Amino acid sequence: MASRKFRAIIFDIGRVLIRVDVARAMTGLAAGIALSPAEVWSAIEKDPRWSDWQEGRISPRDWHLHLTKRLGVKLAFDEFVVVWNRALDPKPIHDNGFLEALAKRYRLSLLSNTDPIHVAHMESTYQFIKLFPARIYSCALGASKPNALIYKESLRALKASAGQTIFIDDIPAFVEAAQSLGIAGIHFRSPEQLTADLRQIGVTTE
């Protein structure tokens, strides 16, 4: 892999660029109802409309209404948005210097299974987002990892071939899906490990 000439790097967002604490959001959603925060999250993950929410087939207001009816969530919509976004830690995982150095040498893309509420929050909150000219969100594309379509869309946006591209994600199955398309994959576990793995394949991080 070290002999390959890379031109582009695709980053997952959650737990790779932004820490995620689902419990913080679920505690707010569970306030005043019979379910515990853990039970609320389990119900949401198993909700028949979860994939619709992640792939943009249900609007934020309809998602709020759906959870209000199904789980008894008692928050008004504006309150719900604030609570939903509590899952995203305001402090990014990496310092700007790391991403800025990569942005000077490589084409960068974001590739995330996410929803429109989180997208709006991330776009307005995190300064590092501007370093990624290509941003592929499942809720905008209508497809989510590990569907090959979402990886191919990122390559198209980057104007790069699979062989010129690296994909970084914290979920091994999503890394493997990228590798099956010929994209170099790195399973993210820590900033230090990522830097070491990138350097090992010839990517300058300073």
Helices and strands as residue ranges (DSSP letters): E 8-11, E 18-20, H 22-30, H 37-45, H 50-54, H 60-71, H 77-84, G 85-87, E 88-92, H 96-105, E 107-112, H 116-125, G 127-131, E 134-137, H 138-141, H 148-158, G 162-164, E 165-169, H 172-179, E 184-187, H 191-200
